[in-house]
Every structure is written in C-alpha cells, then in structure tokens.
Amino acid sequence: MKNDLITYTLHLADNALILGHRNSEWCGHGPVLEQDIAITNISLDLIGQSRNFYQYAALLTGNGATEDTLAYSRDAREFKNCLLAELPNGDWAVTVLRQFFFSAYQYLLYQQLQHSSDTQLAAIAEKALKEVTYHLRWSSEWVIRLGDGTNESHQRILNAIEDLWMFTGELFKPAEYEPEAAEKGFGVNVALLKNDWLQNVKTVFEEATLPVPDENAWMQTGGKNGRHTEHLGIILADMQFLQRTYPGNEW
C-alpha cells in the first residue's frame, strides 16, 4: 500500500507543479496588470499545493528523498501529470480555458479527497480546495467574458476548445494506480467525477454562448502513465536546469 500511496501522491503533485509552472510563464506578460497578478497568484497556489504533496511523498519515500529531488531529479517518463497540464499556454483564451477545465476537475477531486482515509492527503485537499474554488470562479468568468464578448474573443475561445477538448478525457480515465487508490480509501474514483464536471462545463458554456463538444469524442491519454508530449521535456529542461547543473546545491 505504501508504494501505491507514494505513486498516487506524486500524481497529484505533478499535476499541480506542471500547471503551476505553465501559468508562471505569464508573469509580466498578462494582458492587463490585474490579470497578470491573478494568473501569477494562481500559479503560486498550484506550486504550493505541489509542495505539500511532494513533501508528503518524500516523507513516505525516505532514503534521503526531498520535495526538491522529487521535482528536480525525475525524468519526464517518471512524471504522472495529465497531458492537459503540460500543453503550451497559447493565447489568453487557451490559458484560461485550460485553467477552467482543470480547476473544474480539481474542485470535484479535492471535495472527495477531503474524505480520504489518509489524514495527510485529506488535510492537503481541504486547504487546496479553498484556493481551487477561487481558480474555478476566476477562469469561469473569463470563459464567459471571452465567449460572450467580441467576435474575435468568441472565435479565440472556440479555437481553444478545439485545441484542448481532446485532452480532457484523460482526467476521468483512471491510470493503473487510481482504481486501487480509490478501493483502498485514500484516493478518488475519478471516473465518477465526469458527469458533474460535464454539467459544470455545460453551465458555463451556455452562459458563454459556446457549444459543448461531443463528450464521447476520441481523447488523448498517456500522461498519467508517463507517456507525455514533447512539451513536458521542454518544461523540465527549463525547470530542472540549475539542480541538474549544480546537483545538491541549496539556495
């Protein structure tokens, strides 16, 4: 059970870290100052969540593992984040839609994870849920603003839907370690979250005057099992550069 718990915790950590890193790329480049600060704060929230999960995974792992070694010394094949989290930022529409899709998922996930049989995971989820509630509200408002805005903003969010929808199915397709985590009580059965997630998406899209794509369309998968796009390797090359160049250094 210990190895299963470590794997599951790393999956949660990797999701938050990679999406947080992606959002951090907007720092200083947001469309207006207020939203630059907002997306940067969301990235800090996500990285903070990842730290909590990595610290717990390091404690479980032992053998000198730390949050830094887990984040900076693992190769792309060892990361278990969903593909959606690692995709390039694109324009503002892609970024906010990606955040909306993921926050709507995280909101439901952390609601259930609060009841985990593992008290540490439950505590992390309870704290993170307060942050994700804001992320979901913020991203929902932006999807509505773009969808029900100008012709250009409407077209941009349509393009974003076309680019991102195929990556949403993986959120609800359990990786090999997730059913066991749910069965043992410390994890969540993500397949059971799909209907509520779809309902939330439909509600926001209706207000944004956006069509909801076919929920049964073909979906990209593999990230949760270590099969990633080329984009993750680029992220890690940037994020892990200092630690790999100067191993063991602290600053």
N, C-alpha and C positions, 0 to 999 in steps of 0.2 A: 504493500500500500504506500510505503514511503516514496518509492520511485514514481508511482503514479501521481502522487501529490506534488512532487517536485516538477514533473513534466507539465501538469495542469497549471501550476503556479507560474511557470516560465511562459506558457502560452498567454496567460493574462498579462504578464509583464511585457512581453514582446509586442503585443498589440498596442499597449499604451505608449511604450517608448518610441516605436517607429512612427506612429501617427503624430505623437508629440514632436518628434524631430522634423517631420514633414511640415507641420504647422509653423515651427520656429523659423523656417526659411522665409516666412512672410515678414519677419521682424524688420522694420524700416522700409518695407515695400508695400504696406497696406494701402488701399485706395484712398482712405482718409485717416487722419491721426487716431480718431476714436476707435475705428475698426482695426487699425494696426495694433493698438493696445489690446483690444479684445481677443484677437486671434493669438497674440503672443501670450496672453494670460491663459488661454485655453491650452496652449502647448505646455506651459508650466504646470498646469493642473495634471495633464496627462503624464508628463515626465515624473511628477510627484507620485502619481499612482504607481507608475512602473517601479520607482524606487522602493516603495513599500512592498510590492510583490517580489522584487529581486532580493531585498534584504531577508525576506522570509524564506525564499528559495535557497539562499546562501546558508542560512541557519540550518535548514534541513539537509543540505548537501554536505556541509562540513568540509574537511580536508583543505582548509585554507580558502575556500570559496568566499568571495565578497560580492556585493552588488556591482562593483566595477569589473571584476573578472567575468561575471555573467553577461554584462552588457558589452564589454570591450574586447573580450578574448574568444568569443564564439564565432564560428564561421556562418555564412549565410544558410547552409544546409541545416544548421542547428537551431536556427530561429523558427518559431512556430506561429508567427503573426499571420493574420489573414492578408490576402493579396490586396484587398481594398486599402489597407493602411499604408502600403508602400508605394502606391501609384503617385506619379508626379503631380504637383499642385495644379498645373494648367492655369487657367484664368480664375478669377474670383468665383465664378459660378461653379466650376469644378470643385474648388476647395470647400465652399460652403455646403454643396450637395454631398460631398464625401463625408463631411462632418455630420451632416444631418442623418445620413444613412447609418453611420457608425454610432452616433450618440443615441439614436432611437433604439439601436440594438443594445448598447451598453446600459441604457436606462433599465430595460427589462432584465438584462442579465444580472445587474447588481441588486435589483429588487429581490431576485430569487437567491442570489449568493449571500444576502444578509442572513439567510436561514441555514447556511452551510453548517454541517456538523463539525467543521474545523473552525474553531473560535477566531483564529487569526485571520483567515480568509473572510469570515463574516464581518469582522471589525473593519478590515480594509474596504470592503464593499459598502458598508454603512457610511463611512467617511466619504468615499468616492461618489456615492450616489448624489450627495448634495451638490457636488461640482458638476456632475453629468446632467443634472436637472437644468442647470443654467446653460450648459452647452447645447442641450436639445432645444431649449426655448430660443436661444440666440440663432442657431442655424435654421430653425423652422421659420423664424421671422424673415431671415434673408432669402430663403427659398420662395416664400410668398412675395416678398418685395421684388425679386427678380422675375418671377413667373407672371405676376400681375402688374408689371411695370411697363417699360417701353417695348417697342418691337424688338430692339436689339437685345435688351436684357432677357426677354422671353425666349428669343432664339438661342441665346447663350446657355440658358438653363436647360433647354431642350437638348442641345448638343452635349451638355454634361450628363444628362440622363442616359443618352445613347452610349456614351463612353463608359459610364460607371455601373449601369444596371447589371451587366453580366458578372460583376464581381460581388454582388450582394448575396447570391445564393449560398456562397461558402460559409457565411455567418451562421447558417442554420443546418449545415450538413456536418454532422459530428465527425471529428477526427477520431482515430482509433483509441485515443486515451480519454475522450469525453464521455462516452456511454458508461465506462467503468467508474469515472469520477462521479457521475450522477447516481449510479447504482450504489456506490459506497457512501453517498450522502454529502460529500464535501464539494461536489461540482453541480453543474446545472445541465439539464437536458435542453440543449439549445434548439432542437427541433420543435419543441413545444412553444417556443417564443415567436415562431414565424407568423402565425395568424395575427397576433397582437401588433407585431411590427408592421405588417402589411396594412392593418387598419389605421395605424398612426400615419403611415406614408400616404394612404388614400385621403385621409382627412386634410392633411397639409396640402397635398397636390390639388385637391378640389378647390381649396381657397386660393391657390396659386394659379388656377385655370390651366393645370398641366395634366396631360394624360398619364395614366399608370400603365407601365409596360406589362407584358404578359408575365405573370409570376412563374409560369412553367417553362419559360424560355431557357435555352441552354446557358449554363453557368460555368465560369472559370473556377477551378478549385486547385488545391495543392499546397497553398502556403502554410496551412496548419500542420502539414506533414513534412515541411522543409523543402518543398518544391516551389521556388519563387521566380518572379520575373527578374530580368536583369537590373531592374531599378533598385532592388534591395542591396545588391553588391555595391552599387554606386553610393548608396546611403552609408553603408558600413565602411567603405573606403574613406569617406569623409569623417564619419563619427569616431572611428577607431584609430585614426592616423597617429595621434600623439602617443596613445598607450602602446601601440604596436612598434612605434619608432623608439620609444623610451620605456621598455617594459618595467613595470613595477614602480615607476615614478609616481609620486603623490604631489599634489599642488593645491 
